[in-house]
Amino acid sequence: VVNIVGDFNHDTGTYAPGASPAISSLAGDYNMSGSSLLEIELGGTTPGLFDQLIIEGDMNIFGGSLSVSLFDDFTVSTNQYFDVVTIDGVLSGTFGGLGEGGLVGNFGEDLFITYLAGDGNDIALYSTLAAVPIPAGVWLFGSGLLGLFGIARRKKAV
């Protein structure tokens, strides 16, 4: 686990929260630029089984990339979500080549990125969502509304 006190100006090399999935904290701002690389490992869906970085300040991505790898034979399935960076301050910028909703890679399932997680400025990775069936109650409610509109139109025509 690598915890940092003070601002971290990361302009070259690789930063990983731990040598295996870990939760690390940064008591300051994280400034990425140049050829810097943030390395995230996924080994499960429970916090501590995937890398998490908790930033008490701002995160400024002026360059740099994200690398994601799997740990301990883990594979990504549908409907999985990983809060990988929690930011107390402001988030600005995006990782090189990864805009909002961008495809990070395929790890058994496609894995995407969002910069709008948590309170709206955290970074999360998520897999594709399985189709969600519409409950029968919604169909009944919709049918009832159509029936009410039909009755209202008949009364108006009379």
N, C-alpha and C positions, 0 to 999 in steps of 0.2 A: 504494500500500500504506500502510495506516494502522496503525502499531504503537504501543501505549500502554504506558507504564511507570507503575505505580500503579493505584489503584482507579478505575473508571470508573462514575460515577453518572449514568445516562442516563435523564432524566425527560421529555424533550421532543425533538422533532426526529428525524432519520434518521441511523443509523450504518450505513455500508457498509464492508466490509473493503477495498475498492479502487474505483477508477473503472471498472474492468472486473474480471472474476474475478481474485481475488488470495488469497493466504494471509497473514493478519495475526495478530499475537500481542498478548496483553494480559497484562502481568506484574503481576497483581493480581486483584481481584474485579470482576465485571461485574454491576452492579445496575440492572435495568430497572424503570421504574415510569411511571405517568402515561400520557402519549400517545406514549411512545417507540416507535420503529420500527427493527427490525433488517432490513436489506435484503440479500437473498442473490441473486446472479446465477448461473445455470447455463449454461455454454457447452460442456460436455463432461463425460465421466465420469472423466477423469484429474485428480488433485489439481493445482490451479493453473488448470484450465479451469473450475472452479466456485469460488465464494467459500468460504473456510474461516476460522474464527476459532478460534485456539488460546488458551485461557484457563488461566493458571498457577494461578489461585486458584479461587474459587467463582463460580457464576452464580446470581443470585437474580432471578427474574422475578416482580415484584410488580404487574405491569401491563405494558402494551406489547404490540406486535404483531409479526408476522413478515410480510414481503413477499418473494415469490419472483418473479423474472422471468427470461426466457430471453435469452441473449446470442449474437450472431453466428449467427443462423439455426438454433440448436440446437433439437431437439425431443426430448422425453422418450419413451423406448421401454420395453417391458416389461423386467423384471429389472434395473433400474438403481438404484444406491444412491449417496448423496452424504453423506459425513460433513461436516456443515457447521459444527458447534461441538464441539470437543474440550475437555473440562473436567478439569483435574487435581484439583480440589477437589470440592465438593459442588454438585449441581444442585438448586434448589428452585423450584417453580412451573412454570407452562406459559404459552405465549403465549395471548393473548386469543382465545377461540373454537376453540382447537386442543388438545384433549386427546390423550392417547396414542392413536396410530393414526388421528388426525383427518385428514380430507381437506383438503389445502392448496389444491388446484385441479387443473384439467385442462390439461396442457401437451402435448397429443398423446396422452398416457396420464394416468390419475389419479395424483396424487402425494400421498403420505401422510407423516406425521411420526411419529418415535419419539424418546422421551426416554431410551431404554434402550440406546442404541447403544454401541459400543466396550466399555469396561469397566463398562457398566451405567448411566452417568450422562451420556453424550454425546448430542448431538442429530443426527439424520440424517433425510434425506428419501429415500423409496424409492417406486418405481413398483410397479404390480401385478405379481405373479409369473405367469409362463406356467405352464400345466399341465405337471406333471412326470410322465412315464410311469413306471409301476412296472416295474422290470426283471423279466425272466422268471425270474431266480433266486429272487426273493421268492415268486413263485407256486409254484415247485418246492419251496422250503423249506416253505411252508405246507401243500402237499399231502402232503409227507413227514411232517410233524407230525400231520396228521389220520390218516394211515395208521398211525402208531405208537400214537396214542390208540385207534384201532379194534382193533389187535392186543391192546393191554393190556386193553381191555374184554372181548374174547373169552376171554382167559386167565382173567380174574377170574370170568367166568360159568361156566367149566367146573369 
